[in-house]
């Protein structure tokens, strides 16, 4: 019996520390758009799944309305943030990242 329902309490951020250069190359990270922010707190909602690779920075993410605990990641981490997640980013070190939204779940602009 597989549960297909999407429940906000099951939204998980996955963090892979120090992925290999070959994995980053295979994903095409360097061709992805870049985004950065200065230290501070940011309220974010992800309307599409995002995969990002932090070039620099340190972040602690506090998911809203979930049982999930805060997740920390920083420079050198490959992070997948699920579609539908609302959270607060507490940025302690300015962030520069490459990012990509899942084409199947993002809306065109």
Beta strands, then each sheet from edge to edge (+ up, - down):
strand 1: 14-17
strand 2: 33-37
strand 3: 40-45
strand 4: 50-63
strand 5: 71-74
strand 6: 77-81
strand 7: 86-101
sheet 1: 1+ 6- 4+ 5-
sheet 2: 1+ 6- 4+ 7- 2+
sheet 3: 1+ 6- 4+ 7- 3+
end
